[in-house]
Every structure is written in structure tokens, then in C-alpha cells.
Amino acid sequence: MPQGTRHVLTGLLLEHRGGLVLNVEDGGTWRLDVGRSARRLLGERVRVEGMRDGFDLLAVKRIDRA
């Protein structure tokens, strides 16, 4: 299976329907496939690095405060 494209995004980390999403500054929204430890950053502006794994799903490799 081919790998998705790499993305580095900055935005607001929010919870939606039991999962985490990133609302990016240009108005887009990404669903995040990320570990539970990322919940400590809820409501904060974050920088996310990961691989696209579907239409709007990002498999997160790294997440930090922006």
C-alpha cells in the first residue's frame, strides 16, 4: 500500500465525537490518529507532523505546542 503525503500543520487542537481534530488556520479540519497523551494539549495551538492516511485523517508522528 502506498504511503500518504507528509504534512506539517499548525492549528487549534479540539475534541470532536470522542476523537481529536486539528482546526487549521486556513479553515480546514483534520481528524487525528494520535495517542491519548495528546489530550493534555486540548484547547491549545499546536504544531502537528504526520502522514495523510485518508481524506481528512492524519497519522500523527509528532505533536507539540506551537
N, C-alpha and C positions, 0 to 999 in steps of 0.2 A: 504494500500500500504506500503510495507517495506521501511524503511529509508535507504539511501545510507551510504557509509562509510565516516568517518570523515577524513579530510586531513588538514595538516598544511604545506604550501609550501612557498618557497621564490623564487623570480624572478623579472623580469622586467615587469612593467605594461605598456601595449601598447593599442592603439585603432586599431580595425580591423573591417571593414564593419559596422561601426556605433556602435559597441559594444566594450567592454573592454576584453582584453585577458591577460593572465599571461604567459610569456615565462620563464619557469623554467630552472635552471642551467644545468640540465642533458639533455636539448634539447627538452623537451616536451612542449606542449602548451595547456592551459586550457581556455575555454570560461568562463567568469564570469557573474553570475547573481548577480549584485550589484547595490546599489543606485547611483544616479548621483553625490553625494558628493565625490565619489572615483576619479572622473576625476581630482581633484586637485593634485593627485599623479601620473598623466601620465608622463611617461618617467623616473620614479624613480624605485629604487629597493625596493620591498615591501614584507611583510610577510602576507600571507592570510590564514585564518582559515575558513573552511566551510565543507559542506556535498556534496558528489558527487550526482548529480541529472541528470545523463545521461552519455553517453560515455565519453564526454570531457567537461561537464558542471559542474561548482562548484557553489552551492548556498552559497554565502559568508555571514558569520556571523560576521567577523571582518577583517579589513584590516588596516595595519599600515606601516610606513616606516621601512625598515629593518635596 
